Amino acid sequence: MPVLRININGRFYDITCEKNKEKYVLELSKYFDKKVRDLSVKLKNVDHSRLLALTGILLSEELNNIMKDKSKVDNPYGKNYKIEVDDLKEKHSETKLIVKNKIDKLISRIQSLTK
């Protein structure tokens, strides 16, 4: 596995990655470095490890929001759409049963009148 030297907020880290993924990992590390540096400007006097943890949390929040937005696009009915669909099917089934019973009663009534 290749070893890469990445720079995060002025500190260097040696990491390994899969072969042929070096360029991608370097791009990700540059993105992470930018996020860390941006946050360090806002939060002056925060130690490096806390800065990394906070950046990780903010990126996790960003990812979570993206996933929520994606699920809204994939699923316009919301998270519980399957439950909603099942409820609608049950209501439809109940309505069909009520209509069927009324039709049966009408048929019986008509038959009784024609005798």
Secondary structure as GFF3:
##gff-version 3
##sequence-region A 1 115
A	DSSP	beta_strand	3	8	.	.	.	ID=ss1
A	DSSP	beta_strand	11	16	.	.	.	ID=ss2
A	DSSP	alpha_helix	22	42	.	.	.	ID=ss3
A	DSSP	alpha_helix	48	74	.	.	.	ID=ss4
A	DSSP	alpha_helix	81	114	.	.	.	ID=ss5
###
